[in-house]
Amino acid sequence: MGCLPTNLELMRQLNRTTLFFLVFLSFCVGVPCLVAQSASAPTPDTSDQAKRQAALTLFSQGKRLEALPLLEELVQKSPEDAELLVALAASLIEHAATLTDQDAAAKERFRARDLVQKGWALGNTSPLAENLRQLLGELPASGALKFSDNPAVEQVMDAGEAAFARRDFDEALKDYARALELEPTNYTAALFTANTYDKLNQFAKAGEWYERAARLDPNVETAYRYYADMLAKQGDMVKARAMLIHAAVAEPYNKIVWREIRAFAVINHTAFNIVYAGIPLVRADSPKQVQDLSSAWLTYYAVKKDWQKGSRFQKQLPQEPEYRHSLAEEAEAVNATIKVLEKLKEDKKTTELVTNDPIASLLLKMNQAGLIDAYVLFSLGDDGIAKDYPVYRAKNRERLEAYMDKFVMPDVSNQHSSVSPQPK
């Protein structure tokens, strides 16, 4: 399979102007937010204002190489303009793809990283700045982007990306097709083929290729997310929602996925649910409501304490060299808590205590749906628990999707919105 480190998305993060990105920008008055000056930037003269608007209009149209010389000139005059800094960084990344000298290309990417960091420090926390900051922070020491371990595939992919950056989309498609001839399982080539058709407004072909990329590696989120962008721009919010669910299940700990979900909710005038049932600590001075259900909450911490002694962990996970927080520990603690809550609910004296408690009610609802493990993995997934995710996902993808569908993602239809099947 072709290589797809996260930083490979640098080109596509810039070359595609997502619906979600545009909607966030549209909250500003006049031209998009990138055209609105940073509060820290000096006020330019009339001619510079015109150049600024021209540069950022080109940028918002995806014409980054055309915008680049204007942005360079403007940043020289206004080095504290946070919006210009991020736009220049994005344009430099695109320009780097056109360079045959890989050292020169790496220098441009490193310069872009510094510009984004400066823009961030000056207050540009836009979705584009957030994503670039994450992706550029993951650049390898060489600054190079690797598409394949096969040098021949690498060469044609480089050519395709250079053509794409020049907006020569027909040539880019030829190069990606050649890459797939050489390496039929190259995820990146399939993804970029889809994205190029998307750019050409050939949406049916783009959809076929996004699905092909997803089949090549269902555990990479990018194809699902790009497909969601395209569907949302076409107004198919139900299917876009389904693709974002697939993206979250593919990579639940990738912050870019959650920024996109947040943006999806915004454009649909709603919000996604942050699901968290924080088990209260029981102390002598705890509120009465906590004391009333103390037997349940104390059970949770008792189980965790037992695990943290070490012997329980070694017995359950003998292959692990040392203790870590795990899905097995957290699920057992939560399930033990739920058993106590169920008994309390059956008792007429304590039924209302349980039904009126939001934490207890949420836990019981998730348990009834059979989704406690999914809740633990998504909402409590620290570095330790995250190690259990790939194995669980391999056997329980439908459960993870059901959790996202029922508890996290907003419903964007008048009728019940269910997850559409994963591309096959």
C-alpha positions in Angstrom: 0.0 0.0 0.0 1.2 3.5 -0.7 2.5 5.7 2.1 0.1 8.2 3.7 1.7 10.0 6.6 -0.6 12.7 7.9 1.6 15.5 6.4 0.8 14.2 2.9 -2.5 16.1 3.3 -0.7 19.4 3.3 -1.3 19.8 -0.5 -4.9 18.8 -0.4 -5.6 20.8 2.7 -4.8 23.8 0.7 -5.8 22.9 -2.9 -9.4 22.1 -1.9 -11.4 24.9 -0.5 -13.8 23.0 1.7 -17.4 23.9 2.2 -16.8 23.9 6.0 -13.8 26.2 5.6 -15.8 28.6 3.5 -18.7 28.6 5.9 -16.5 29.5 8.8 -15.1 32.3 6.7 -18.5 33.5 5.7 -19.3 34.6 9.3 -17.1 37.6 8.6 -18.5 40.7 7.0 -17.7 41.4 3.3 -15.1 39.3 1.7 -14.1 36.1 3.6 -12.4 36.3 7.0 -9.0 35.9 5.5 -9.6 39.3 3.9 -10.5 40.8 7.2 -7.4 42.3 8.7 -5.9 41.1 11.9 -6.3 43.4 14.8 -2.5 43.4 15.2 -1.8 44.3 11.6 -1.0 47.9 10.6 -3.5 49.7 8.4 -2.3 49.5 4.8 -2.6 52.4 2.4 -5.2 52.3 -0.3 -3.0 50.6 -2.9 -2.0 47.9 -0.4 -5.6 47.4 0.6 -6.4 46.7 -3.0 -3.5 44.3 -3.4 -4.5 42.6 -0.1 -8.0 42.0 -1.3 -6.8 40.8 -4.7 -4.3 38.4 -3.1 -6.8 36.9 -0.7 -9.5 36.7 -3.4 -7.1 34.6 -5.5 -6.3 32.6 -2.4 -9.9 31.9 -1.7 -10.4 30.8 -5.3 -7.7 28.2 -5.0 -5.3 30.2 -7.2 -2.5 30.0 -4.6 0.5 30.2 -7.0 -1.0 33.4 -8.5 -1.5 34.8 -5.1 2.0 34.0 -3.9 4.0 37.0 -5.2 1.3 39.4 -3.9 1.3 37.7 -0.5 5.1 37.9 -0.3 5.1 41.6 -1.0 2.3 42.3 1.4 3.9 40.3 4.3 7.1 42.2 3.8 5.2 45.4 4.5 2.9 43.9 7.1 4.8 41.1 8.9 2.3 41.1 11.8 -0.8 40.5 9.7 -1.9 37.1 11.0 -4.3 36.3 8.1 -1.6 37.1 5.4 0.9 35.0 7.2 -1.3 31.9 7.1 -2.3 32.5 3.5 1.4 32.9 2.5 2.2 29.7 4.4 -0.5 27.8 2.5 0.7 29.2 -0.8 4.3 28.3 -0.1 3.3 24.7 0.5 1.6 24.6 -2.8 4.6 26.2 -4.5 6.9 23.6 -2.9 5.1 20.9 -4.8 6.2 22.4 -8.1 9.9 22.3 -7.2 12.1 19.5 -8.5 14.8 20.3 -5.9 13.5 18.5 -2.8 15.8 20.4 -0.5 14.4 23.7 -1.8 10.9 22.3 -1.4 11.6 21.2 2.2 12.9 24.7 3.0 9.6 26.2 1.8 7.6 23.9 4.0 9.7 24.7 7.0 9.3 28.4 6.3 5.5 27.8 6.0 5.6 26.1 9.4 7.2 29.1 10.9 4.7 31.5 9.3 1.8 29.5 10.5 3.2 29.4 14.0 3.7 33.2 14.0 0.2 33.7 12.6 -1.2 31.5 15.4 0.6 33.5 18.0 -0.8 36.7 16.6 -4.4 35.3 16.9 -5.2 33.5 13.7 -6.9 30.4 15.0 -9.0 29.7 11.9 -9.7 26.1 10.9 -7.1 26.4 8.2 -4.5 27.7 10.6 -5.4 24.9 13.1 -5.1 22.2 10.5 -1.9 23.6 9.0 -0.3 23.9 12.4 -1.1 20.3 13.1 0.1 19.0 9.8 3.2 21.1 9.5 4.1 20.1 13.1 4.2 16.5 11.9 6.7 17.1 9.1 9.7 14.7 9.2 13.1 16.2 9.9 13.8 16.1 6.1 10.8 18.1 5.3 10.0 15.7 2.5 6.6 14.2 1.6 6.7 10.6 0.7 4.0 9.0 -1.5 5.5 5.5 -1.9 8.5 3.3 -1.2 8.6 2.6 -4.9 10.9 5.3 -6.6 9.0 5.1 -9.9 5.7 5.7 -8.1 7.2 8.5 -6.1 8.4 10.2 -9.3 5.0 10.2 -11.0 3.2 11.3 -7.9 5.6 14.2 -7.6 4.8 15.1 -11.2 1.1 14.8 -10.5 1.2 17.1 -7.5 3.2 19.6 -9.5 0.6 19.5 -12.2 -2.2 19.8 -9.7 -0.5 22.9 -8.1 -0.4 24.5 -11.6 -4.1 23.6 -11.9 -3.3 21.4 -14.9 -5.8 18.8 -13.7 -5.9 16.7 -16.8 -2.1 16.1 -16.6 -2.4 15.4 -12.8 -5.0 12.7 -13.6 -2.6 11.0 -16.1 0.2 11.0 -13.5 -2.1 9.5 -10.8 -3.3 6.9 -13.2 0.3 6.0 -14.0 1.0 5.7 -10.3 -1.9 3.3 -9.8 -0.7 1.2 -12.8 2.6 0.8 -11.0 1.1 0.4 -7.5 -2.7 -0.4 -7.6 -3.0 -0.3 -3.8 -1.6 3.3 -3.5 -4.2 5.0 -1.3 -2.8 8.5 -2.0 -3.1 8.1 -5.8 -6.7 7.0 -5.5 -7.5 9.8 -3.1 -5.9 12.5 -5.2 -7.6 11.2 -8.3 -10.9 11.6 -6.5 -10.0 15.1 -5.3 -9.0 16.1 -8.8 -12.3 15.0 -10.3 -13.9 16.9 -7.4 -12.0 20.0 -8.4 -13.2 19.5 -12.0 -16.8 19.3 -10.7 -17.1 15.7 -12.0 -18.8 14.6 -8.9 -20.0 11.2 -9.9 -16.4 10.1 -10.8 -15.1 11.8 -7.7 -17.5 9.8 -5.5 -16.4 6.5 -7.1 -12.8 7.3 -6.5 -13.3 8.4 -2.9 -15.0 5.1 -2.3 -12.2 3.3 -4.0 -9.6 5.0 -1.8 -11.7 4.2 1.3 -11.8 0.5 0.3 -8.0 0.5 -0.1 -7.6 1.6 3.5 -10.8 2.0 5.6 -8.7 3.0 8.6 -7.5 6.3 7.1 -10.0 9.1 7.5 -9.1 11.4 4.6 -11.2 9.9 1.8 -14.3 9.9 4.0 -13.8 13.5 5.0 -13.1 14.8 1.5 -16.1 12.9 0.3 -18.2 14.5 3.0 -17.0 17.9 1.9 -18.1 17.2 -1.7 -21.5 15.8 -0.6 -22.2 18.8 1.7 -21.4 21.2 -1.1 -24.0 19.4 -3.2 -26.5 19.6 -0.3 -26.5 15.9 0.6 -26.1 16.5 4.3 -27.3 13.0 5.3 -24.7 11.2 3.3 -22.0 13.7 4.3 -22.9 13.0 7.9 -22.4 9.3 7.3 -19.0 9.9 5.7 -17.9 11.9 8.7 -19.0 9.1 11.0 -16.8 6.7 8.9 -14.0 9.2 9.2 -14.3 9.4 13.0 -14.3 5.6 13.3 -11.3 5.4 11.1 -9.2 7.9 13.1 -11.0 9.0 16.3 -7.9 10.6 17.8 -7.2 12.9 14.8 -8.2 16.4 15.7 -8.8 17.4 12.1 -11.7 15.0 12.0 -13.3 16.7 14.9 -12.8 20.2 13.5 -14.6 19.0 10.4 -17.4 17.6 12.4 -17.7 20.8 14.4 -17.8 22.8 11.2 -20.5 20.4 9.7 -22.6 21.0 12.8 -22.2 24.8 12.4 -23.3 24.8 8.8 -26.4 22.8 9.8 -27.2 25.2 12.6 -26.7 22.6 15.3 -23.9 21.1 17.3 -22.4 17.7 17.9 -22.6 16.1 21.3 -19.6 16.0 23.6 -20.5 12.8 25.4 -18.9 12.5 28.9 -20.3 10.8 32.0 -17.8 12.0 34.6 -18.1 9.7 37.7 -18.2 12.0 40.8 -15.7 11.6 43.5 -17.5 10.9 46.8 -16.2 12.9 49.8 -17.7 13.8 53.1 -18.6 17.2 51.9 -20.0 16.1 48.5 -23.4 17.4 47.4 -26.4 15.4 48.6 -27.1 14.2 45.0 -23.6 12.6 44.9 -24.0 11.1 48.3 -27.4 9.6 47.4 -25.8 7.5 44.6 -22.4 7.0 46.4 -22.6 3.2 46.2 -22.5 3.4 42.4 -19.7 6.0 42.2 -17.6 4.2 44.9 -17.9 1.0 42.9 -16.3 2.7 39.9 -13.2 3.8 41.8 -12.9 0.5 43.7 -12.6 -1.4 40.4 -10.0 1.1 39.0 -8.0 0.9 42.2 -7.9 -2.9 41.9 -6.7 -2.7 38.4 -4.0 -0.2 39.2 -2.4 -2.5 41.8 -1.0 -4.3 38.8 -1.9 -7.9 39.3 -5.3 -7.6 37.7 -3.7 -5.9 34.7 -1.1 -8.5 34.3 -3.7 -11.3 34.4 -5.9 -9.6 31.8 -3.1 -8.4 29.5 -0.2 -10.7 30.1 1.5 -9.6 26.9 1.9 -6.0 28.2 5.3 -5.3 29.9 3.8 -2.8 32.5 0.6 -1.3 33.6 -1.3 1.2 31.4 -4.8 2.5 31.4 -6.8 0.1 29.2 -10.2 -0.4 27.6 -10.6 -3.5 29.7 -10.1 -1.6 33.0 -12.3 1.3 32.2 -15.1 -0.8 30.7 -15.2 -3.1 33.7 -15.3 -0.1 36.1 -18.1 1.6 34.1 -20.1 -1.7 33.8 -19.8 -2.4 37.5 -21.1 1.1 38.2 -24.0 0.5 35.8 -25.0 -2.7 37.6 -25.3 -0.8 40.9 -27.3 1.9 39.2 -29.7 -0.7 37.7 -30.3 -2.1 41.2 -30.9 1.4 42.6 -33.3 2.1 39.8 -35.3 -1.1 40.6 -35.7 0.0 44.2 -38.7 2.3 44.5 -36.9 4.3 47.2 -34.1 5.3 44.8 -35.7 5.1 41.4 -36.0 8.9 41.1 -32.5 9.5 42.3 -31.2 7.5 39.3 -33.6 8.8 36.7 -33.0 12.4 37.8 -29.3 12.1 37.7 -27.8 13.1 34.3 -24.7 11.0 34.6 -26.6 7.9 35.7 -29.2 8.3 33.0 -26.5 8.7 30.3 -24.7 5.6 31.5 -27.8 3.5 31.5 -28.8 4.8 28.1 -25.5 3.9 26.5 -25.5 0.5 28.3 -29.0 -0.2 26.9 -27.6 0.4 23.4 -24.7 -1.9 24.1 -22.2 0.9 23.5 -20.2 1.2 26.7 -16.9 0.1 25.0 -17.4 2.6 22.2 -18.0 5.3 24.7 -14.8 4.5 26.6 -12.8 4.4 23.4 -14.2 7.7 22.0 -14.6 9.8 25.2 -12.1 8.4 27.5 -9.4 7.5 25.0 -6.1 8.6 26.5 -2.7 7.2 25.2 -3.3 4.0 27.1 -6.8 3.2 25.9 -5.9 4.3 22.4 -3.6 1.3 22.1 -6.7 -0.9 22.3 -8.6 0.8 19.6 -7.3 -0.9 16.4 -8.0 -4.4 17.6 -11.5 -3.3 18.8 -12.3 -1.5 15.6 -11.3 -4.5 13.5 -14.0 -6.6 15.2 -16.6 -3.9 16.1 -16.7 -1.2 13.4 -20.5 -1.2 13.3 -20.7 -0.6 17.0 -18.4 2.3 16.8 -20.4 3.8 14.0 -23.6 3.2 15.9 -22.2 5.1 18.9 -21.3 8.1 16.6 -24.7 7.9 15.0 -26.8 7.7 18.2 -24.9 9.8 20.6 -22.4 12.2 18.9 -23.4 13.3 15.5 -26.4 15.7 15.1 -29.3 14.6 13.1 -29.6 16.7 9.9 -32.8 15.3 8.5 -36.4 15.5 9.5 -36.6 11.8 9.7 -34.2 9.5 11.6 -30.7 9.7 10.1 -28.9 6.5 10.0 -25.4 5.6 8.9 -25.1 4.7 5.2 -23.1 1.5 4.5 -19.4 1.8 4.3 -18.1 1.8 0.7 -17.6 -1.7 -0.5 
